[in-house]
Amino acid sequence: MIARSLSPILILDLLLAGPVLIVSSFSPTLHISNRLFTAHQHRSASRLFSTTESDSEVKTSSDDDDHSHDDEVLKRGILAGLEQFADEFVDAEVLESAAKAQSPPPTAELDVDLVDADFVLVGGKSAMEKDEALKMISSELSIWKNLRKKPLKAETGLPLGIILQRTWDTVEDVWAHVRRIPFEKGWVELSEEAEVTRKTVVVLGSGWAAHALMKVSDCQKLRLIVVSPSNHFVFTPMLASAAVGTVEYRSMTEAVRAANPMIDQYIEGKAEHVNVKEKYVEVKLNSLLDELREGDPPTIRVDYDHLVVSVGSRVDDRGVPGADKALRLKTCDDARKLRTAVGECLEYASRPDVRGSSPEHVEERTKRATFLIVGGGTGVELAGELHDLFVDVAKEHGTYPNLIGNTKVILAHGGPDLVPQFDEPLRKEALRSLKDKGIEVILNTRVTEVGDGFARLSTKKKDPTTGELRSDQREETVLPLGLTVKYQREETMLPLGLTVWCAGTAPVPFVNELLSQLSPEARYQDGRVKVDQWMRAPVNDTALLGSVIVLGDAAAYDEGDGELLPATAQVAGQAGAYVARILSRGFDLETTPPLLPCIDPDLQDTCDVFYDPQLTRWLQFRGLDFSPPFKFLNLGMLAYTGGGEALSQVQIGDVPLLSIGGSVSYLLWRSVYLMKQVATRNRVLVTFDWWKSQLFGRDITRL
């Protein structure tokens, strides 16, 4: 589920998915009728049909003629409503023909119970029961009631427009890379005029969004300055593998300076203050050579024309005593600390004072080798990797034969399902896969305290007969859902050796500093920056629009359907490449939508030195006089569950192509992760690490 910033890889992805797509195109599941409506539309239809009932003054009768009259009036009322809302709802002609034929229209198979709508005519209840077509139409209009949180989205088919646009973008990216070679090799130098007039783009961060922007940006037109406390990009989906020694840290990282040799400057430090009005940031430099230098590092000022904020997020452990002492898994440093801690726990459990066979020794040995993972998202992959490590080292003639049967992995998740971003069958597959490997999974559980050698858990109780959660009471609240359910909980204390916190994220402090200088509407309810369709942050002065761009975990982006895009690497990578393109193309970000410069022939004499008439004509040929808004192309998700098994949910947009779990999915997981590495060097190193681990076992040395 990871997006690459280098666009040619996307073409390879599509070519690999092509045969699956061709086969899937003949599947009836790709031709499902789209007839699901939002609550707002449901209420509008309800008001319409209530009026229809009032105007028609329908009354029930026991005579067949009266019933027939009721049937016709009811049909006309519903069809009139569908016709009025045809632009927002569905193809009314299909429903009309189905109603005339008194046969149900084709609908999607949903895992919900269809119920009658509450807005049908009172006098038409009997007609509704007798007429299957009317019953189906009424059910479809009210089906949203059965959904727990939000309406299901209708299938929209392949996003051919987005795919075509990304293909042309790939052509541009390849051409930009080819043009960059003479400058990288030193064969050609930028002119002095170009050096002076290039726009300065300051990028904060070196994660997925920043790395994609660095890769795609045309540094002949942009003066790129990267500010980050980490001098590298890390392929985060493989952090769990690095934490147990399956791969090495350097195999999945790329230095910032190597990502794009034409980057003007890299500053190793952290942005602490920003002045949006004056367009500059203050950067606290990292402390280097601590053992050889005295004094604190200085703070410098960096001016910009465009500020790209991609500072990521931090682990959210607020409100849980001791959680700040638990280990994390967000950076290479976190993986290195975790790898060291796991090795120390195994050594601690192998000490002579607990090597005996007495129940007390076995209990203490098991406690020291018990690992609690909090969070059922990325925690699933870590649980699988830890399981593989213990199978590798805790065996006869292994590194820790005395720990056979004593290692234990526990995964605690606050929700009812693991990996909730996957479809339900794969969520069930994840649970089954972990349990089959002996990993203890505790759902509906939150950790209330993390201490020295223990953790306190609070788990929702289930009814032993029905298996459903027990609730104490219901009380009215002002929340949008209308009701809050208080569940009975069971408090337990879990003895353990190590806790890893993989649950929840929160904005970093710099985001709050930035929000204090932006428009009030920029603050989203969870503390992120709410951006517009071109990733621009709202500012108080319209003249500054486009000067601050926010990407990645720090941004709250709504594509226009009322739902925010998830804070994933795939979204961040695509957004970073998108911003790099609109900046390199020179779109005027002060206008809405951003306008391509110098498209008026009478004003071309006033264009700057970077005006490229060939690029302008090419973009006009593509219909890009104005910058299109960012559109996310969902290519699916992957997750490793241990023991040579994985989950694969492959799709293009909203069209599913493949959804499998198990060993076949594991081969796909490894293939995609290998292909998604940022450079050929990384692919070679990762392949070597996998072979090395398979042949010689995982390296457990602590350096």
N, C-alpha and C positions, 0 to 999 in steps of 0.2 A: 504493500500500500504506500510505498514510498515514491515520491515524484523526483525525477532527475531534472536538474537545471539545464543540462545539455540536450537540446531538442532532438538531435538525430536518434537518440535512444527511444524516443516516443514512437518513431516510425518503426523501429525494430519490434517494439511492444505490439503494435498494431498488426505487423506482419505475422508475428507468432500467434496472435489471437485470431488471425483471419480464418483458418480452417474451422475453429470452434464457432466463430460467428456465422459462417456459411451453414454449418450443420444446424445451429440454433435457429437460424432464420426460418427453418421449416417447422419449428416447434409451435404448436398452437398457443403456448404460453406467451409468445411474442406478439400475438394478435388479440390480446385481451381487450375487451371494451372498457372504455374509461368513463366510469360513472360514479365517482366519489366526490362528495361536496363538503365544503367547510361549514363550520357552525354558523358563520355569518350568512352564508347562502341559505342554509336551512331555516334560519329565522326569517329571512326575507320571503322564502317560499311559504313559510307558515302564515305570515301576514297576508300573503296573496290569497291562499286558499281559505283563510278565515273570511276574507272579503267575498270570495266566490260563494262560500256557503251562505253568507248573509244576503247577497244579491239574488241568489237562486231560490232561496227559501224552500229548500228541499225538505220534504217530510216523508217518513217511512210509511209503508203500507203493506198489508199482507197479500194484496193482489199481485199477480205476476206482472201485470201491466205497469203497476206502480214501481215494482222492483226494476223492471226494464227501463222505466223512465229515470229512476235513480241512477242506474248504471250509466246511462248515456250522459246525464248531467255531470256525474262524478268524473267520467272520462274527459268530457269537454273542459271541466274545471282544471284538472291536472294537466292536460295537454296545453291549455292556455297558459298556465304557469310556466311549463317547460319552454313554450315558445317565447315568452317574455324574457326568460333567463337563458335562452339558447347560447348567447355569446359567452356566458360565464360557465354554463353547465356542460352539456353534452350535445351530441348530434340529435336534435329533437325528432328528425325524420325517422331515425331508427326506432326510437321509443314509440312514435306515433304509429308506425307500421306494425310494431309488436303489439300495441294496444288494440289496434283494429283486428289483428289476427287472433287476439286473446291468447297469445303465447308469450312466455317470458323472453325478454331480450337477452342477448349474450352478455354475461357479466363475469367479472373476475371471481375466482374461487377464493373466498376469504375465510380465515380461521376465526370467524365471529358468527354469532347467531343473528339472523335477520329478524327484525321485529317490525311491527306496524308503526307507521308514523303517527305522531300524536296530533297532526293537524288535519286529518281526513275529515270529511263531512260526518257529522253525528248520525245523520239519517242514512249514511252510506256504509255503515259497518257491515251489514249483511252482504252488500254488494262487494265489499272488499274481500270478504271471506270466500265468495263464490268466484270472483274474477282473478285468476292468477296473474294476469298482466298488470292489473291495477295494484295488486298486492306487491309484486316485484318492484314496480315504480315507487310506491310509497316506501318500501323498505330501503331502496337505494338512497332516497332523499334523507332518510333519518339514520343511516348506518353509522354516522360519525359518533352517535351517542355511545356506541359499544367500544370505542377506542379509549384507551386509558388516558393518554396525554394529548394527542394531536391527531388530526385526520390523516388517513393514509394518502400518499401521493399517487396520482394516476400515472400509469406508464405513459411515457411521452415518446417512446421510440428512440432510435439512435440519434444522438445530437450531431447530425452530419455537418451542420454549419460550423460548430465548434471544432470538429475534427478537421474540416477543410482549412479553417483559419489557423489551427496549430500546425498543419502541414506546411502552409506558406510561411509561417513564422520560422519553422525549422529551416526552410530554404534560406531565409534571411540570416539566421544564426550561423549557418555553415559559411555563407559568403562573408559575414563579418569576421569569422575566425580565419578564413583564408586571407582576407585583407590585413589581418593583424600580424601575420607571420613576418613580413619584412621589418616591421617595427620591433617585434620581439627579438629578431636576430640581429638588430642593429644595422640593417642595410639602409634603412630610411629613418630620418628624424623628422619630428613634427616641426613645422615652421614656428618662428617666434610669435607671429600673430596668433596662431592656433594655441600656443602654450598660454598666452595671456587671456584669450577670450573663451577658453573652455569653461563650461559651468562646473562649479565645485559641488560634488555630491558626497556628503559625509554619511557613511553607513555605520550604524552602531550595532555591533554583534557580528558573529561568525557562524550562526546556525544555518538552518535550511534555507530560510528566505534570503539572508545576506549572501550565502554562498551561491545560490542561484543567480542573484543579481550580479555578483562579481563575475561569474562565468559568462553571462550573456551580454553584459554592458560593452558598448563600443567606446573604449578608452581613447580613441582618436577624437571623440567629441565630448567626452566627460572626463573631468579630473576627479578620480575616485580616491577617497581617503577612508580607510577602514579603521574603526576604533573598537577594540575588543580586548578583554582581559585574557582571552584564550587565543593563542596564535595559530589555531588550527580549526578545521571543520571535522566533526566526528559523525560517522554513520550510526546514528543513535539506535536503530533497531537491533544492532548487534552488540549493544552494551552488555546485555545479559550473557552472551557468549564470551565476551572478554572478561567478565567477572568470575568465570569458572575456568579460564584458560583454554577454551576451545579455539579462540583466535587471539592474536596479540593486538594491543592497542594501536600500534603504529600501522597495522595492516588496514585499518578502517578509518584512518584519518588523512587529511590533506592540509598542508600548511597554507595559511592565507596568502602568503606571497607566491606560492606555486599555483594557486587557483587561477590567477590571471597575472602574468608577468608584467602587464602594463598598468597595474595598480600604481597610482602615483605615490602613495604613502600608506604604510601600516603603522598604527600607534597602539602599543600594548598598554592598555589602561582601561579605566572605567569612567563613563560619562556620569558626572554628579550633578551638573546644573545646566540648564538650557535657557537661553533668552530668545524666545520666538520672534519678538519684535525686532531685535537687532541682528538676528540670524547668526548666533554662535553658540557653541557648547563649551563647557569647561570640563576638562578631562584630567582625572587623577591618575598619573602614571603608575604602573606596577612597580613594586619594590624589587629590584634586581641586584644580584650579587650581595645578598644580605650579610654574608660572612666577611665581605671585603670592603663594604661601604658603610658609612655612618650617616645618620640623618634620614628624614622622610623624603620620599620622592616628590618632585614639584607638581603643581597643577598648571596646565597650559590651556590656552584659548584656541579654539579651532573655528574658523568662520566657514559658512556654507551658503550655497544657493538653494540646495535641496537637502533636507535632513531625512534620512531613512532610518526609522526606529524599528529595529528587529532584535530587541534585547531579550526575547524569550520570556520565560516564567520561572517561578520557584515552586518548590514543593509546599503545599499548604498543610501544615500540621498544627494550625492554631486551635487552641481549646483543648488540646490533649496533653496533659502533664507528662513530661519526659520524652515526648515524640521528637524533640529537637536532638536527642541523643541517638535516635535510630539512624541507620545508614540510609543513603539515597541511591538512586540510579538514574541520573540525568546527564552526567558528564563523564569524561575519561577519568578524572580524579575520583569521582564516586565509584566507578568500576574498579579502579586500582585499590581503593580503600576496602571495598567489599571483598575483593579477591584475597587481600591480606587477612581480613577478619575471618573469612571462611576457613582459611588454612590454620589460623590460630585457634579457632573453635575445635577443629579436628585434632590438633595437637593437645589442646586442653582436655578433650575427652579421652585422650590416649595416655594420660599421665599415670604413673604407677599407683597413685592413691585410689584410682577407680578401676583398676584392671581386674579385680576379683570377680567371681561369679555369684557373689551373694546378691540378694534382691536389692540391698541398699546401693551396692556398687553399680548394678545394672541400671537402676533408676537414675542415679546421679550421672552416669555415663550418657544415658539417653537424653537427659536434660541438657547437658553441655553440647550435644550434637543435634539439638532441635532448633529449627530455623522458622521463624514466623515472617511471612510476607503479607503486608497490608495493601490491599488493592487488587481487584480482579481484572484489571486491564493489562498493563505491561507486566504486572506481577505474575500472570499466567506463564509468560515466556521464561521469566526468571525461575519459577517453580520447576518448569520442565528442564532447564539447564542444570539446576542444582540436583535434580533427580539423576540426570545422566552422569554428573560428577561423582555422586555417591555410589552409583552402580559401578563406575570405573575404578574407584579407589578402595571401597569397602567390600572386598571379596577375598576369597582364599588366594594366597600368593599375590595379593594386591598390596597397595601401600599401607592401608589401615585394615588388616584382617580382623583385628580385635573389635572393630566397630560394626561388624556384620550384624544387622538387625537393630542397631542402635541409632542410626541416622534417621531423622524425621523432618519432613517438610510440611508446614501448615500454611494454607492460604486462606486469609480472612477477607471477606468482601461484604460491603455494606448493602448491596442490592440483592435481588432474587436470582440474578443470572450473571455468569461470568461473561467477559468480553461483550458487553451490551451493544457495541457498535456493529456486531455481526448479526446475521439473520438468526432466527430462533433455532433452526435445526443445528447450526454450527455452534450455537451457545450450549446446546445440550451435548453436542459432541465433545466440546472442550471439557465439560464437567465429567463426562464418562471417561475420557482419555486420562485425565489427571487421577481420578479415583482408581482406575485400573492399574495405575503405576504405584499405588499406595500413598499418594499424596492426599493429605487430609484437607478437605475443602469445607469451610464454614461460611455459609451464606447468611444474609440478613444480619450481619454482625458488624459492630463498630468497636474499635479499640478505644478504651476510655483512659488508659494509663500505660505508659511504658516505663518499667523500672529496671533495676540491676538484677538480671536473671529471671525476670517475669514480665508478663503483660496481662492487663485486665481486659476482659472481653464482655460485651453486652450484646446478647443474641435474642432476637425476637422468638418467642415461644410459639410452638405449633400444637394444634389440637391433635392428640394421639389417634383419634378416630378418623377425622376428616383430612388431616394433614395440612389444614389451613392455619394461617397465623391467628393467634388469639388477640382480641382487642378488648381493652378495658372499657372505653367509652368513646362517644363521638361528641364533639362540641363545635358550635358555630365559630367560624373565623372570618377574617376579611380577605383571606387568600383567594386567588382566582379559582382554585378548584372548589371552593365553597365549604369543604369539610376537612377536618383534620382527624385522623384516626390515631389514637394512642394504643400502642401494642404492649402486651405483657412482655417483659424481658427477663432473661436469665443471666445473672452476673457470675462469671467464672474467672479464676486466676490460672494462667497458663505458665508453667515453668519452662524456661527456654534458654538457649545460649546466645541467640542473635535475632534482632528485629530489623527488617528492611521495609522502609516506608515508600510505597509506590502509589499512594492514593492522593488525588487532588492536586490542583495547581492554583497559584495565585500570582498576581502581577508583581514584578520587582519594584523596588522603591523609586527608580527613575521614572516609571510610568506615572506615578502620582505627582512627581515633580513636573512632568510635562503637562498633565491635565490641569494643573493649577494655572497654566498660562494659555490654555485653549478655551474655546467657547464652552459654556456650561453643557450644551447638548452633546459634547464629545464624551462625557463620562457615562459609560455603560454601567448597569447595576452591579456587575461583578468586579468593577474597578478597571476594566480594560478601556481602550480608546475606540470609540465608535467611528468608523470611517465610512466614506461614501463609496460609490461604485467604482471609483478610480483610485481607491486606497488612500485618499487624502483625508487628513484630520481636519475637523471644523476649527476655524480660527476666528478671532474677534474682528480682524481687519480683512476685508475681502481682497485687498491688494496682496495679502500674504497667502492666499489660497494656493495650495500645491507646494508650498515651501516645506511642509511637514507631511511625510508619508509614513504610515505605520503598517507593519507587516507581522506575520507569524502569531505567536501566542499573545502578543500585546494588543492585537487588533480584534475588534468585534465587527465582523462583516456580514451584512445581510444582502443576499442576492436579489431581494425584492419580493420574496415569498413569505417574509415574516420570520424565517428561521435563520439562525446564525450558522455559518460554516464551522465545522469542528476544528479545534486547535490541533491539527495533525501535521506531520512532516510533508505529506502530499499536498495539502492546501498551501502551506508556507512556501514550498518549492515552486509551485505554479505561480503564486502571487509575486514572488521575487523575480522570476523571469519576465512576468508581465510588466512590472514596473521598470525593469531594465530596458525593455523595448520601447515603452512610451517616452522614457527619458532620452534614449539614443535617437529616436525618430524626431525629437525636438518638439513634441506637442506642447502647446501653450496650456499649462496646467492652471492658469488663472481663470480660464473660461470654462463654462459648463455647457456641453461636454468639451473636453480639451480639443482645440482646433489645430490642424496641421499648419505650420507656418509657411509663409511665402507661396501660397497657392494662387494669389492674385498676381497675374503677370505684370501689372502696373507698379507693384510694390517690390518686385524682386531685387531692385537696385539697393533697397534698404536692408536686405537680408544679411545675416552675419557670415563669417568666413566658413561656417560649417554647413551652409545651405548646399544640399545635394539634390540637384534637379532630377537625376535619374531615380533616386530613392523616392522623391516626391511623386514623380509620375507613376512609379510602381505602386505606391500606397494609394494613389488616386485610382489606379486600375483595379485595385482590390476593394475600392469603395471606402477607404479609410481617410476621407477628408476630416472626419472627426474620430477621436479615439473611442473604440468600443469599450464598454465597461468590462470589468474582470468577470470571467465565467469559469467556474471550477469544473473540471472534467474528472469525475470520479472513476478511477481505474480499478477499484477494489481494495481488499485488505488481506493481509497474511499474518499468521501468528504461529509460533512454534509451541508445541505442547509436550515435548520430550519424548524419548524413546523412539526416535525416528518417525514421529507423527507430527502433523501440522494441520492448520486450518487454512483454506484458500477460498476466498470469495472474490471472483473475478467478474468485472462488469465494465461497461462503457457508458458513462452517464447513469441513467436509471435502468438500463437494459442489462439484466443478468446474463452472464455467459457460462459461468462455472461456479459451483458451490459444493466443495468436497472436503473431506477430512481424512486423515490416515496417512499411510506411507506414500501413496501416490502424491498426495498434497505436499508431503515433505520434500519430494523431488522438485516440485514446482517452487516451493519456498526457497530452496537452496539456489535454484537456477535464477530466479528473479533477484534475489539478494546479491548474487554474484554479478549479474548483469547491471544492477543499479549502483554498483560501486562507482565512485566519481572519476576514476582514472584506471588505465590499463595496469599501472603499477599495483593498485589496490586489488584488482582482480587476481593478479598473479600471487600476491602475498596471502590473500584470503584462501585461495585454492591450496596453496602450500600448507597453511595452518590446519585446514581440514584434514588433509592427508596425514600430516604429522600427528594430529590428535588421534586419528584412527589407527595409525600404525604403532605409535609409542605411548599413547595415553596422554592425558592432560598434565601440563606442567604445574606442579603444586609448590614450587619453590617460592619463598617470600624474600624479595629483595628490598 
